[in-house]
Amino acid sequence: MKVLRISQWLPPLLLACVGCTGLIGSSEEETPRNGGADSELPSIPPGGEPGGSYVVPTTVLDSGRVVLRRLNRTEYDNTMRDLLGSTLNLARKTPFAADDVVDYFNTNGEALVMSLLLTEQMDQAASTLIEELMGRTASDPWRNRILTCEPSASTFDRCATEVLNGFMKNAYRRPVTADEVQARVDLGRSVLQSSGDPTVALSAALKSVLLSPHFLYRVELGDPESPVATPLSDYELASRLSYFLWASMPDQELFDAAAAGQLSAAGPELTAQVERMLADDKAEGLIESFAGQWLSTRDAPSFVAEAALFPDYDDELRLSLAQETNLFFKALIDERQPLTTLLRSDFTFVNDRLARHYGLPPVGDGFQRVSLRGSPRIGILSHASVLAVTSHPNRTSVVKRAEWVLERLLCDPPPPPPAMIPPIKEELPPGLTLRQTLEAHRANPACAGCHKIMDPIGFALENFDATGAFRTMDNGAPVDASGQLADGTPLAGHEDLAAAIANDADYAICVAKHLLTFAVGRSFSAEEAKAYAAGIGVTMKDATWPEFIHAIVQSEAFRTRRGEAQ
């Protein structure tokens, strides 16, 4: 039985109309837009076991129409790094206007709109980037790679054509036509006629490439007239793959594979490319962008605890939190760990500051891998990054933590709260734990249904304070982290909760859903995600992280696109 399903235990009317999520203490800083409704997660087939290996009946799948996707801020900066050799990171340091988030990720094409402000920022960034390129020394390898000749007034057309032909192929991430190149040469010539400076003219032509929709957007056509899913071209697939695993443009080896038609066949070459790309340092793009958003750890550096209550929570610690989780997630991929290791691992990565926070011995310089055996910590549920971003500045939040588990790990979000229920005060009454305060709050019949499901999940994490430090006391009273899930499963604390999630068949399905959403750039229901995973032989037990990534890449959803026709 799935022990954590909120929809399984609430009466239908109550599920539709009542909930208390997010009302305990304060409002959320930002509510991401939800771009797609989840269908209920499928039940285990008769005779199935929790966490077991099973498949669903054959389903007619439609990869859906993925709209043109603008490069988000991370992708823009990473692409400029790999196209121009620039480390300015203008999109994030300027910064550009924020990217909207849908279903927890900033990769959804429908949300990546272009505003007037963003247009102006991109125009300025393109000027700065081209000026930086043109101002580099003659020995700079990136300058020599792009500026293969020096234009003069008499040789401008020939030189500009040579430079732009190579530059545009990389910038547009596909072969370019002679007409496309000529249009940029013509623009440069017009600037030459007015300025008399060939370098200024070539700079203008190069800048126009960086402002083209073919650069700023990931253009995927498939068969635009087809009402059903059709394969992406090799170049489109190369870009989808590189932005999934690297959050950046394809490299030359991936371009060569696309030119040879080796990717769309979904055969051994595609598998080999995934393996190569995961081993590359640029796979940090997957870790920072996917794991950082899925697990909410991107928000950890901005979490500021109330200094009077948590005087040991300093900037050095705050800036260490996300790095622990990023290194941990990288190890899960590099070591081909099962999906369940995310929850049940007995190791992590800490520097001296984080080790002190966790009560572990010093580790010396930088981050080091350490064993958690003998400590009260296990898996992602004991990472301070997760525990902090699901807390308030002055105390923990049972509701936020339970909501995070249900949404991020099980894809079973609780219903929205009723407007008429007053929140609990930020400050707890003297001598009362958060648990005792919540027990009084859920005496309200309108709150009892959801809190019966959510509170045991949140209570199981109460041995960790708002900064992720382990504790046995809360507000002067002993912490009670015990509870009972709605199906009667007892919990003694966070280790039992981690085991319950790991054994829940919906956990692997939820991972597939989040990976598909991030990789493809549209919303998926959990039912769709399960069907795609089952259709390509992904089991729901003991699959490793690389196996899941390969499965996403080989799936119909990743390799196809539906056209405009309906």
N, C-alpha and C positions, 0 to 999 in steps of 0.2 A: 504493500500500500504506500502511496505517496504521503509522507507524513507532514509535509509542509504546505500543502495546497490550501490557500485561503478560500478559493471559490468552492472547494469541496465541502467545507464545513459551515458556510453561511447559507441561511435560507435565501431563495432567489429574490424575494422582495427586499430583504435586508441588504443583500449584495448590491442591488440596483440603486438603493436609495440612501443607505446609511454607511458611514465610516468616519473614523477620527484621525486618519493619517495626517501627520504634519501639524496637528493642532496643539501638541504638547509643547508649550514654551514659546515658540516664535514662528514667524513665517519663513519660507525659503528665500534666499537671496535672489535666485533666478529660477524660473520654471521653464525648462526646455519645452519646445513645441513637440507634440507627439504626432508624428506623421502617419501612423498606421495603427489600426486597432488589432490587438492580439486576439486571435480566437483562443478558446480554452485549450490548454495542453491536453493531448490525448491520454487516455487512461492506459495502464498496462494491460495487454491482452490477457484473456483468461489463462491462468496457469503461469503467467509471467512473474518474475521476481523483481523486487526493487533493485535498480541498477543493472538489470540483466541485459543480455544481448538479444535484441529482437528487431524486427522490421515491420513496416506497415504495408498494407496492400498497395499495389501499383496505383499511382495517382497521376492524373493528367496535369502536368505542371506547365506554368507559364511564367517565364522569367520576368515578365512585366516590362513596361516601357520606362527605361531609365532616361531621364532628361539630361540635356547638356550640363555638365558639371564644371563649375568654376573651380579653379585651384583655391583651396583654403589657405590660411596664412602659413601653416607649417609646410604645405606642399609648395607654395610659392617660394619660400626661402630655400627649401631644399633643392628645388629645381634651379634656382639661380646659382646655387652652389655647384651643381653638376653641369650647368650650361655655360656659366661664365667664370666659375672658380671664385665666386664672391662669397665672403663670410660676413657681409654686412647685416644679414637677417633683418632687412628693413620692415618686412610685413609684421614681425613680432616686436621689434624694438621701436618702430615709429610711434605707435603701432597702427596697422590698418584697422578699419572698422571691424568689429567683432563678427565672427562667423556664427550664424544661427545653428543651434543644436536640435536635431530631431532623433528621437529614439536613442539618445545618449551620445550621438556622434555628429561631428561637423563635416561629414562626407556625403550627406544627402543632397542630391542635385536640386531638388525642389526648394531647399532652404538657402542655397548658396546664391543669393540674388546679388545684383550689382546696383549699388546706390550712387548718387552723384558724389557723395563724399568719398566713397571707395574709388570711383573713377579718377577723381583728382589725386588721391593718394597714390594710385598706381601710375599715373602720368608722371608725378614727381619722382617716384621710385625708379621708373624706367630711365629718366634723365640722369639720376644719380648713378645708377648701375653702369650705363653706357659711358658716362664721363669717367668713372673709375677704370673701366676697361681700357679706354683710349689713353688714359694717363699713366698706364703701367709702363715699366721699362721695357726696352727692346728685348731683354733676356727673359722676360716673363713667359713661361710656357703656355699659359692660357691665352695671352694676347697673341702669341705666335700661332697658336692652333686656330684661332678665329680670324685674325687679320693676316691672311696668307699672302697679301700684297699691300703695298702702300699706294693709295690712289693719287693721281695728279689730275690736273684739268683735262689733259689730253687722253689720259687712260682711264678716266673715271668709269665709263660704262663697262669696260672689260673687267677692271678690278672689282667694282661693286658686284657684278654678276658672279664672279668667282667666290667672293666672300659671302654673299647672301645665299648662294646656292647651298653651301655647306651649313651655314648658320641656320637657315630656315628649316632644313630637314631635321636638325636636332631640336629646334624650338617647337616646331609643329608636330614632332614625334611621328613623322611619316614622310614619304617622298613628296616632293613639291613639283608643280608643273612649271614649265618655262614662263607661262603667262603670270603666275603668282610671283615669280622672281622678278620679271620685267616690271611689274607694277611697283615694286619697291625700288628698283633701279630708277624708274621714272620719277618717283618722289624725291630720291636723292639728287637727281639731276636738276630738278626744279629748285632745290635748296642751293645747289652749287651756282646756279645762274643768279640767284639773289645775293648770296653771301660771298661768292668767289673763293670759298675755302673748301677743298675736297674732303678734308677730315671732318669738318662740320657737316658736310653733305652726307658722308657715309654714316656718321653718328646718327643723323636724323633717320636714315633708312633702317639702321639697326634698332633704333628706339621704336620705330613703327611696328617692327616685328613683335616686340615685347608688349605692345598694346593691341595686337591682333586677337580676335576671338579664337583663332586657331592655336594661339599660345595660352591665353588665359583660361580657356575652356578645354575640357577633355571631350573632344568631338567623337562620338560613337554613333555610327549610322546603321550598322548591320544592313538589313534590307529595309529601308525606311517606308516602303509601301506594303510590307507584309503585316497581316493581322496576327500572325503567330511568331513565336520566337525563332530567330534565325541567327546563325553563327556570326560572331564578330570577325573582322578581318584580323590577320596576324598582327598588324601594327596596332590596331585597337586593343587586341588582347595583350600585347606587350605593355602598353600603357596601363591597362587595368591591373596587370600583374605587378608592375613596378610601383604604382601608387598604393597598392595593397601592402606590399612587403617592405617598401623603402620610403613611402610617402614622397616619392620623387620620380623623375623621368627615367626611361630606360637607359641603360648603358650601351656601349657599342656591341657587346656580345649579344645582348637581347635584341638590338636592332638587326644584327646579322641573322639571328635565328628567325626573326619576322620576315626578313627579305628572302630567306630560303624556304618560307612556308612551313616551318617546323613546329609552330605553336598551336595552330588551330586544329591539328589532328588530335590533340589531347593525348599524346603518346609519351614514350620515354623521354623525348627531348623536353617536353613541358615539365615533367617530373624532375629532370636533371637541372633545369633552370631554377625551379623552386628551391632545390637543395643548395645550389650555388648561392642564390640570393639570401637564403636564411643564414648562410655562413659568413656573409659579407658584413662589414661594420655598419653598412647603411641600413641593415635590418633593425637598427635602433629606431628607425622611423615607425616600424610596426609596434615596437614595444612602447615607445613614448605616445604614439597617437592612438593605437587600439587599446592597449592595457591601461594607459593613463586615463582614457575617457571611460572605458567600461568599468574599471574599478574605482573611478572618481579620484584617483591619486594625483591627477593634474591639479586638483584644488588644494592639495595638502600644503604647499608653500604659502598659500594665502590664509591658512587657518591661524588665527591669533587667539590664544587662550587668555583669560582674564588674569593679569599679572598678580593681583593680590591673592588669588586662589591657587595659582600655579606658578610660583616664583622661579622654578627651575626650568620652565619652558622658555628657552632663549632662541635667538635667530639661528644659531648654529644647529640646534636640534630641529627647528622648523624646516630648514632647508635640506635636512638629511632624510626626511620621511619618504618622499617620493623616490629618491634614489635607491633606497632599500627595496622597494617593490619593483622598480624597473630591473634591477640586477637579478632579483628573484625570478621574475617572469622570463628573463633572458635565459636563465639556467634551466627553466622548465622546457624551453624549446631546444637549447643546445644539448641537453642531456636526454632528450626524448622521454621526458617524464610523462606518466599518465595524467589525464585531466584531474584525477582525484588528488594528485600531489599538491595542487593549488591549495587544497583544504587541509591536507593531513601531513604536510611536510614537517620534518624535524630539523630543518636547517633554514638559515636566512643569511642576509648580508648586512653587516653593521660597521660603522666607524667607531672611534672611541667615544664620541658624544652619544651616539645611539646605544652603544653597549652599556654605558653608564645608566641611561634611561631604562634599559631593559633589565638591569641588574646582572649583566654578564661581565666577564673579565675583559680588560683592555685588549685591543687587537693591534695597536701600533698604527702605522701610517695608512691612511685611506680606508676604503671599504674592504672587508675581508669576509669570506664565507665562514660561518660558525655553526656549531651544532646547538640545537635547542633542547637536547635531551637533558632531563633533570630540571628544566625551567618550566614555568607555567604557560609557555607559548607553544602554539602549533598552527602552522598554515597562515593563510591570508587573513583569517578572522582575528589574529592577534597582531597584525601589522599596525603600527601606530598611525600610518597614513590613512588607513580605512577607518580606524577608530576615531581619529580626530575629525575627519570630514563628515562623520555621522554624529557629531556632538555639537552642543552649544558652547560658546566661549566660557561659560561658567559651570557647566555640568554636562553629563552624558544625556543622550536622548534614546530611550528605549524604542520609541516610535521610528526615529530616523534609522536606527540600526536594523530594526526588523524590516523596514521598507527597503533598505539597501539589499538585504538578503533576498527578499521576495522578488525584487525587480531585477537585480543584476545577476543573480545566480540561478533563479528558478523561472524568470519571465512570467511571474504571476502577481502583477501589481495589485495592491489593495484598492478598493473603490475610493472615490473622492470623499472628503469629509463633509458632513452637514454644516451649513453656515451658522446654525443656531447654538452650537456647542461652544461654550467659553473655554479658552485655553488654560492650562495650568500656569500658575505664576512662575516666572523665571527662577526666583529664589525659593528653595524648599523651606518649609517650616523647620525650626530648630529640632534636632533629634530625630527627624523623619527621613528615611531613605527615599530615593525616587520610587522604589517599588511600593512602599507604603502609601506614598502620595498618589500613585497611579491606581492603586486598589480603590481608593476613595473616588477617584475620577471615573473609573469604569463602573461604578455603581449606577451611573446614569444608563438606563436601558438602551438609549440610542447609541451609546459607545460600547456597550458590553460585547456585542457580536464580534466586531473587528478586534477589540483588545484581547479577547479570548484567544484569537489566533496569533496576534502579533506580539503580545507581551512576553510569552515564554521565549520567543526568539530573542527579543531585546534583553530580557533579564539574563539570559545565558551569557551575555557579554559584559555584565555589570562588574565583573572583577577587574575591568580596565576602565580607568578614568577618562576624562575628556581629552587628555593628551596621549592616551595609550599606555600609561604607566599602570603596572599591576597594583591592585589594592585589595585589602580585606575589609576596610571600613568605608562607609559613605555617610557624610554629614553627621559623624559621631556615632553611628550605629553599624553593626556588622552587615556586610553585603550578603545577600541571599541570591545566588545565581541559579538556583534550582527552578524547575518548572515541569510542565507536562504539555506536550503537543496535543493538538485537538483529537488525535486518534488514540491518545493514551500513552504514547511513547514518553518515558521519563527523561528529563535532562538534568544533569548535575552541574552543567556549566558549558563553556565554549567547546570543549573537546567533544562532548556528546552532540552538540549542535553541528560541528564540522562533520562528524560521522553520519548524522542524519541526512545532511545535504549530499554528501558523497554517495550515499546509497539511494538517493532519490533519482529515479530514471529521468526526471525532467531536467536535471542539472546538465547533462551532456547535450540535450536538445536545446537548452537555453544558450549554451556556449556556441552551438552551430548557428543559432538565430543571430546572436550578436556579431559573430564573424562575418556572416553573410551580409548583414546590414552595413557593417563598416566597409567590407570589400567591394560590394556591388554599388552602393550608393543609393539604395532605396529601402523602404521599410518592408520587413517580412513578418508574417505571423509565425508563432511557434509551430503551428501545424505545418506550414510550408517548409520551415526549416527542418523539421523531422522528416518530411517526405523527401526532400532533397538529399539529406544525409543517408537515409535508408536506401534510396535509389542508386547510390554509388558505393554501397557496401560498408558504410561506416557503422561500426557497432556502438552500442550504448554502454559498453563496459570496457574499461582498461585501454581505451584508445589513447594514444599519446598526442601531445600538442602538435608535433609535425604531421602526424597522420591526419589530424583534423584540418590543418592548413592545406595539405595536399587535397583533401576531400573537397574543400571549398573551391579550390582552383579548378578541379576536374568537374565540378558540378555544372549542370545545364544553366543554372542561374548565373554563374560567373562567366560562362563562355558565350552567352547568347544575349540578344536584345530583341524586344518586340517593336515593330514599326508603328507608325502613326495610325494606320488603317485599323478600324475596329470591326 
